[in-house]
Amino acid sequence: MQAGGRAVSIIGVIATAHGCIDQLKPLTPDDVCASAGYSVAARTMECQGDEATAVARYEAVQALPCRAEWPELNGGDEHLTCAVSLGALPCPTVEALGDDIEGWLAIEPSCGLVFGADASSTADTGSLP
Amino acid sequence: MMTVALWAAIAWGQDTMVDFGCTPSPIEGTVQHAIVQQAAATNAQLYGAAGFAERVLFPRMAHQTAHDGTGLVWATEVFALAGAAYVPSIERGPGCDQGVQQHRVDLFSSATGLAFGIGKTHFYYAGSLTGHMYARRVTSGFVPYAYGLGTAMAGPLVTVPVTYMDIGDPQGTSSLAGDYFLGLHTDAKWLTASAAFVGSTGGFAHVMGKPVRFFAAAAVGADASLEYARAGLDRQPISKEVGASSAFVRQLDLATQSPGGSPIGTTFQTAHVEQFDIAGMLDLHFAYSVRPTPQVHDVRVGLHTPVYGVGKQILDQGEGFYDFEELTEDGGLMNVPASLTIGQVTLPALPQYGTPGGSAISIQAEAFMVFPSSDSGGLLIAYTFKANDPETLAAFPYATDALAHHFTIQLF
């Protein structure tokens, strides 16, 4: 009985420890910009099946200045529209855009909120060599 | 004591916990949302019935055969990975004002197995309940143990039907999958072999050589795809001073899905060299990843009490019960079987999995106790805590800084 009680206590402490890491983290501008890059990589993998290209395009997006900002805590959901839209681009569009990262961001207006309306004209690194 | 710990934890995490009345509404179409759907399937594959049978049941059956060939093995385990992913989500509900957040997602697995041996052959069953859950206030940590109780008490009455059911909420904030494993394990002169029917995927085969511990294991999907394969040498004893050596290569198909729902995958190939129990106290781990990016993957050093090594010998080889009992009899910290492993794990950039890659500090702490009941059997209770464990990150590369808990009770 005592051993059983001890086992229940041990499980209780373990289960409590399990709950001790953040259940929620604030969505930051950097998270939104990274999400856009993840979408470009995932879409590249899905449409073109080339992992190295997917990683290179992600890195090209990450090299752009992140200009997402929102005035209050807990905002930013509309900024995620960029990542969601990029992740839904049709494969013919993905293949046509290729390594033209400025083109990817320009085709989706919501990305202006994230990388700035002038992302395509200011980013030297926005296109893969 | 437990209550104090619970309330301390709640107070500590007040600002980062889900408010009562808030329900997550994940933003669909992001990579983070997509990977969670696949994470639940990967979790089921690795920590479900098949993984459990290979990790736990096979060694126990082999040891039993080596001693008297008849008897029963019963084992149960709970695995939980808290913070496997964070998914952008809108918290909704009456009075809920937490707005847009990144919501923690946990994976869990509860498995129970039973094996009955006659001569050199064992018939075995393993069943599991696995799933994922967006973190809920207070209750999250207890859910895996509740399912663990279910698999332990009801066995196949729960796991078999759940295998063929689709349980989860429509928004994808929780899921529950069952799996079961029915197989035959035989111990021949030069090898042990096991073949089984797996409820979720189809077939499974495992072969290990004796006395040199070469092994080869593979899981084959219903579509004949190779989901993972491992081959090499497993904890081959060298000498008392040098300990035991492992060297193996592994290929793991890291499956995920795109935000659009189509499957995409990456092959993760690694080569491992490990030396255990050097001078009875030191373990070394090294792994190099060949694909997708050639780089050092894992460098870790482990320190453990001498009795930990003897306990591992019981679990790995089914020998050492008397030595163990003698060593643990005296009490004292050095006579508790415990280990601490620290090092660095490096992952390639895998943006399609929502992770930029990079290095992280890996920590693993393990403690267990064996209560021998004969010269070849007993009761084992073990607990392992891991953060950035290479094995876990190989399966869930986005789970950086997630906390893994593993609790097992085995009767053999």
Interface residues (C-beta under 8 A of the other chain):
Chain A: A7 S9 I10 I11 G12 V13 I14 A15 T16 A17 H18 G19 C20 I21 D22 Q23 L24 K25 P26 L27 D31 A34 S35 G37 Y38 S39 V40 A41 A42 R43 T44 M45 E46 G49 E51 A54 V55 Y58 E59 Q62 L73 N74 G75 G76 D77 L80 A83 V84 S85 G87 A88
Chain B: M1 M2 A5 L6 A9 W12 G13 T16 M17 V18 I27 E28 G29 T30 V31 Q32 A34 A80 A82 G83 Y86 P88 I90 E91 D97 Q98 G99 V100 Q101 Q102 H103 R104 D106 A135 R136 R137 V138 S140 G141 F142 P144 Y145 S258 P259 G260 S262 I264 T266 P292 P348 A349 L350 P351 Q352 G354 P356 I381 Y383 F385 D401 A402 L403 H405 F407
